[in-house]
Structures are given as C-alpha cells and as structure tokens.
Amino acid sequence: MMNVNANSSAESAQTQLPSGCTFTENDWHVLSKYWYPVAIASEIADKPVAVKLLDVKLVCYRSKGKVVIARDLCFHRGAPLSKGWIENDEIVCPYHGFRYNCEGKCTAVPAHPSSKISPKLKLIMYPAVERYGLIWTCLSGAEEQIPEFPGWDDPDFINILPPSFDIAGSSGRQMEGFLDVSHFAYVHTDSFGDRNNPEVPQYKVRREGNELFADYWSTVSNYAKGQNVPIPEGFMWLRAFRVFPPFAASLTVHFPEDGKLMILNCASPVSARYTRLFCPISRNFDKDAPLQPTIDFNLQVFAEDSEMVEAQTPEDLPLDLTAEAHIPADRTSIAYRQLLTELGLGRHYTS
C-alpha cells in the first residue's frame, strides 16, 4: 500500500479558510452555509470547468449523467483538476494521471499500477444541485435552502436564462442595487428609466422568518425604451420583491393584462469584491416572441448597474447604519442590512 496522508490534508482543507481568503474568518464561515449558483447547467458537460466560490477553487463536470463538484486540487502535488479531462466517467489529473471517480475516490495511480491505493486518497467533494438552469453548491453545512422561484416550473410560463455576468464589485452592493427603487430614473435612463419620473411612492417592507417582502407600486414602466407598447391609462406597475439572504432576491413585475415577469437575482460571491451574477427569468406573456431581445435588455440593465456597483465607495456594504445616509426610499436596503447583521456577518462586512 502506498503511504499517503491526503486524508488529513483533505480534512484540514475543509475546516481552514482558503488560501488568500478575502473574507474575515467569521464572515467566510457564515456565508459558507448557504447555497449559491456557480455555473449554467448547459455549460457543464464531460469537460472539467474551473469555478470559484468564496475564494475556494472548484472543478465542475458531469459523470454518469450527474453533476460533480470538487475542490480543484489533486492532493498528490497540488495540480488543478480543471486542467485535466474526463475519461470513462472519471476525472484525470493532468500532472501524473491520477484518476478519481464521481465519489472522489482515487482509482488509478499510473506510476504504480500494481500497488494498492490508499482509501485516504480522496478529493474534497461538495453537493451539487441542478435547478432553474443553474448548478448550485454549498461549501459547508447546507443548512439553508435554495431560493424559491416558482415561475420556472410553471407550465404557463416560458423560461429565459441570460449568460452569467461578472461584476468587479461586492455581492452585497449588487444585491442592494437590485432592491433599490430610487435609481431607476438615473442609472437606467437608456433602458427603461425616466428622468422626468424620479419620485418614489411610499411602500412597506415586511419580514417573514429570514426573508423580506416589499410591494412597490409606481408609474415607472418596465418596457424597454423604444418598444412603444400601449399602456392602459392609469395603470400602476407592481414590483414585488422577495429577499433570500444573503445574496439572492426575486422580483415579480406585474404587466398589463395579468402579465407577470419573474426574475431571480443570484449574486454569487467569487471573492469579497468580485461577483458572478446569475439571473433566471420566467414570464407568462409573449411566449412566442424571440428570446434574444429579452436577454439583450437584461444584459443592458446588468451593465448599467455594474458600472455603479464597481464605482461605489466603500466597496464593502456597510452594515453599520450610521456609516451612510438614508432616505425613505431605502426601506428595503435598510432592512436587508439589518438582516445580514442578524446572520452574524461583521459590522464592517466584506462581501
């Protein structure tokens, strides 16, 4: 039997912060309990894909028809498995050819083909769930649930999945921007906002458990500029927000004639100040219309938001409510910051 101590290395890696961690130790352990999307499901096949979550380097691939997520690391000499390949449903390390099955067990060491392989030589594995066209994982505990998004499985709705969108900013800042209703007239002037309609009517935020709900009524249209769609006189747009901490929220926009557009905003924290945004969309109208205009419109909105998120100071989302000024339109973001504090994140939160 070959003498290896990979098992102790694996256990140590599971409990210690990742190398070069950009989060405080406390914040990393709090955030690691939640589920996050790390890839678009259709982009994961029989070729290893490197992804990163909370500074942890992961490899994602399919084996025997199911998604596998593991630490992107062969414990023999630290080579990234994402540079390897899949052969007979096993991932092959590109450095010395070690092979691992879908349970993470090493099945072959080519340099010593006749030697017995220690059962301790295993990969660090993580749970993988395919939902809403995305691949989700959790780094520790898996105590919480994947956010609900009922439109995706409703036969009355069609589903649209824009490509992931990278933002050189924090997930907390991105999330707060998604919940903000007073920036429409200024940040989204080219997409749907109206500089002549900046007023934010009063609205309320309610909390149920660890989730937040806010129904926001206004005359701000959700149609893209240039669509010229007739709107019934006196029509009020309802935007219903639901927040799933720490970094996911759904928005249901109510259109004329009982139309509903559902958006799930998932800000996946690659690192403390880098976010990969995933955004499944469902709607129950214009079912035969081309999907690309909707994808293009949402990418335009993402780009408008990201320009502001990447420029904000401080880069972190301050949970100390005295650190920034607030107005009544900020009710949702204030409640969101309070909720993050209750989750146990630090006062000077870095996400």
N, C-alpha and C positions, 0 to 999 in steps of 0.2 A: 504494500500500500504506500502510495506517495505521501510524504509528510507535508501537509498544508495547514495553514492556520487562517484560511479565508473566512471561516465561520465567525471567529472573533472579530475580524475586520468588518464583516457584514453587520454584526450586532452593534459594533461601535459606530458605524456609519449611520445606522438607523436612529441612534439616540443623539448624535452630535450634530451641531449646525453644519451646513455645507461649507466647503472651503470658500473663503471670500464672501461670506454671507453679508448682505447689505441691510439686513433687518437686525433689530436688537434680539437677543435670545428669547426674551419673553414674547415679543410680537411674533417671532417665527413660530414658536410653539402654539400660540393661539391660532394663527392663520392656517397652520398645517392640518388642523382638524376638519377643514371644510373641503367640499368638492369644487373643482374648477375644470373647465374645458381646457384641453391642451392641443387639440388638433381637430380638423374637419374630417369626419369619418371617411368620406370618399377619397381622401388623400392618403389614407393608411392602407397599404396593401402588403405584398410579400417582400418589400424592401424596407430596411430599418430607417426610421426617421428620428432625428435628434430634436428634442423639445426641452424646454426649461420651465420649471415652476418653482417659485420661491427660492431661486438660486440653485435648485437641485437639477442637475443634468440627467435627463431621462432618455430612454430609447423606446420607441413605439413601433409595433409591427403586428402583422396578423400571422397566426399559426393555427392550423387545423380549423380555419374559419373564424377564430375568435381573436379579439384584440389582446395583445400582451404589452404591458408597460413594466419596465425595469430600470434600475439605476444604470446609466450609460457608462458602465465600468466593468471590465474584466479584472478580477482581483489578482490574477496571476502577475501582470505587470502594468496594470492601470490603463490599458488601451480602451478607447471608446468603441463600444459595440456598434454604434450607429454607423461606423465606417466599414462594418462587416457586411454580411449578406445572409439570406435565408436559404437553407438547403435542407430538403426533406423535413420541413416544418421546424427546423432548429436554427438558431442564430449562431453564426460562426464568427469568432473573434478574428479580426484581420491581422493580428500580430503573430500569433502562434497557432492559430487554427482550433483553439478550444471551442467545443460545441456545447450549447445549452438547450434543453427542451423548453416547452412552454410553461413548465412549472419552475424553471430556473435552475434545474439540476444539470450539472456538467455530465455529459455523456461520452466525451471523447477528448483525449489529450494526445494528439498525433505524434509527439516526440517519444511517447511511451505507450504504444498501442496495447501492449500485453499487461500493463500494470493496472491494478485495481484502483479506481478513482474514489477518493475520499468523499463520503456524503456531505462533508462540510463545505465542499467546493460548490457554492450556490450563488446565484445572483440575488440581489435585493429586489423583490417584486412588489408591485403596487396594484391595487384594484383598478379595473378598467370597466367602464360602463358606456355603452353607445346609446345616446339619447339626443333627440332634436337635431340629428345630423352631425353631432359632435362626439368626440371622445373625452370622457371625464375621468378624473382620478382624484385621489385623496392621499396625502403623504403620511398621515398618522391618525389612527383612531376611527376615522369615518363615522364620527358621532352624529353629524348633521345629515340632512337630506339634500339631494339635487333639487334645485328650484323647480317649482311647478310652471308648466307652460301648456295649458290645455288646448290651445288652438292647433298645436302641431299634430295631435292625434284625432282631431275633429274632422269627420268626412265632409263637413260643409265648408272647410277652409282649404286653401292651397298654401303650400309651404315654399318659402324662398330663403336661400342661405347665401348671403354675400360672402366673399372671401374674408379671411381674418385680416385685421387691421392693426398694425403696430404703432404704438404711441410712446415717444420718449418722455414719459411722464408717469406719475404715480396712479395706481388703480383707484385710490381714494379720491383724488382730484377728478379723474374721469367719471367716476360714479356720481359725484356731486354735480358735475356738469350735466349729466344725463337727467338728473332730477330737477335741475334749475329751470324755472319757467320765465324768468325775467330777462334772459339773454337772447330770446328769440329775435327780437327786433334789431339786435346789433350784431350778433355773431352769425345769424342765419339769414341775413338780408338777401343774399344771392340765391338761396334755396327755397325758403318758404316764409321767412320773417318779413315784417312790415315796420319800417321806421316810424310810420305815422300811427302805429297802434302798439305802443310800448306798455300801456297800463296793465297792471296785474290785479285782477279782481281778488277779493278776499276768498280764501279757501281754508279748509281744515285738514289736519293730519291726525289720523288715529293709529293706535298701536294694538296689535293682537299678537300676544306672545312676543316672539323676537322679530316680528315683521311689522312694516309700516305701510299704511294705505293713505293715499291722497287723491281726491277727485277734484280736478281743476277744470272749471268752465270758463271759456273765453270766446272771443270772436276771431281769434287768430286761426286762419285756415291751415290745414295740413297738406293741401295740394301743392305740388311743386310749381315754382314760378314758370309761367308760360303754358300751363295746362289749360287755362281758361275754361274750367268746368263750372257750370252754373250752380250757385249755392242758394238754397231756399232762403227767402227773406226772413231775417230774424233768427237764422239758425245759430245755435250755440255749440261750439266744439267741446266735447268732454274728453279730457285726457286723464285716464285712471292709472295711477302709479301704484305699484306694489314692490316693496323693497325686501330682498332676501340677503341679509348680511352674510359675509362682509362686502362682497363686490358683485352682486347681481341684482337686477331690478327689471320688472316687466312694465310695459306701457301699453295700454289699450286705448287707441284713438277711435272715437265713435264718429263715423262719417254719416252723411245724409242717407236716407232710406235704409236705416238699420245696418249700414256697413260698419264693419269692425276691422281695424288693423292692429295686430298684436306684435309687439317687439320684445324680445328678451335680450337685455343688455348684460353681457357677461365680461367683466374686466378681469382677465387672468393675469395675476402678478408674476411676470417673468422674474423681476427683481424689484427692489424697493422703488425704483424710479424708471421702470420700463414695463409697459403693459401690452399684452396681446388681446385685442378686443374681438369677441365672437358675438354674432347678433342674428340668431334665427328670427324669421318673420313669418307670420301667417295672416291671411286675410280671407274674408268671405264674400268679396266682390271682385269684379274684373278678373274672373277666373280664367278667361280665355285670352286675356291680354298678354303680350310678351313680358317676360320677367326681367329682362335686362334693364329697362328704364327704372324699375324699382331698385335694382341693385345699384345702378349708377347714382340715383338720387340719394340713397343711404350712404354710399361712399363719399358723396359730396358733403353730406351733413357730418360724417365722421371727420373728414378733413378739416372742416370749419371748426369743429370742437377741439380737435387735437392741436391746432395752431395755438389756441388759447391755453389749453392744459399744459403744453410744453413750455409756455412762457410765464406761467404763474410763479409768484414768489410769496411765501416759501414753496419749494417744490413739494414738500410734505403737506398732508392735510392736517391742520392743527385742530386737535380735539379740545384744547383749552378755548372755551367760547369767548374768552376775553382777548384772544390774540388777533381777532379780526372784527370788523364792524358788521352788523346785521340789519336787515330791513324786514318788514312783514312778509315780503315775497319769499324769504329764506326759510320759511317754517319747515319745509321738508328737509333741507340740508342741516338745519339745526338739530332736528330730531334724529337724523342719520348720524351726526357726530356724537350725539349723546348715546345712541345705540352702540356705536363702535367702542365707546368708553366702557360701557357695561359688559362688552365681550371680553374686556381685560386688556385691550390694547393700551400702549403707553400714552402718557399725556402729550408728548411730542411725537405723535405717531408717524412712522415712516412706512409708507406703502406704495 
